Amino acid sequence: MGRGRVQLKRIENKINRQVTFSKRRNGLFKKAHEISVLCDAEVALIVFSHKGKLFEYATDSCMEKILERHERYAYAERQLAGANDSESQENWTIEYSRLKARIDLLQRNHRHYLGYDLSSLSLKELHSLEQQLDTSIKQIRTRKNQLMNESIAELQKKEKVIQEQNSMLAKKIKEKEKAAAAGAHHMTWEHQNLGAANSSYLLPPPPLPTLHIGGNYREEAAERNELDLTLEPLYSCNLGCF
């Protein structure tokens, strides 16, 4: 026997109404998530409880984008429908109200991100806010690390270029030092050879034989005469003995 049709009406019991609201809300969010995944659709779901508490679900957490897209589509549809001036004025009023509500929402979210006005948030909303902040911090750190790595890589490239330039300069300096040393050695060798040649040119010539005339010649003749006088007695003695 099948289950009979349940008549939809307001649940009078407060506790049962709260339990049913929680169950149906979770089921509704689950269905919204399933249709967004299965059908690749953008889904935005907004639920207010009887106490005015907000519950929302949006594909990839882009509620503002989906609402803005809905407003653009609705406004385009109204424009195509050929609304008259009064309707246009009404549309502008609606647009103003929508923008004002969106500004209030953004300002409230901004205060929440700064850590203000958190007393009105529930535990689940605080947990969602914490997750959003963690995600933002991770993205900020990822971008910061990326920039730091790029800066380090750029500095390493500059360091490599500077090291290559230093190596080239050091090589050129060594080559110049070797060339200067070789030139100095060559100049020293030429200077030594030039000094030796100059010294050979500056030596005095050997003394020429001299002919003594005058007193020296007379002295030699006298010596020869004395020698002849000493030899004559010896010669005469030798003859007498024979």
Secondary structure, DSSP 4 states (H G I P E B T S, - for coil): -PPPPPPP-----HHHHHHHHHHHHHHHHHHHHHHHHHTT---EEEEE-TT--EEEEEGGG-HHHHHHHHHHHHHHHHHHTT--HHHHHHHHHHHHHHHHHHHHHHHHHHHHHTT-S-TT--HHHHHHHHHHHHHHHHHHHHHHHHHHHHHHHHHHHHHHHHHHHHHHHHHHHHHHHHHHHHHHHHHHHHHHHHHHHHHHHHSPPPPPP----SHHHHHHHHHHHHHHHHHHHHHHHHHHH-
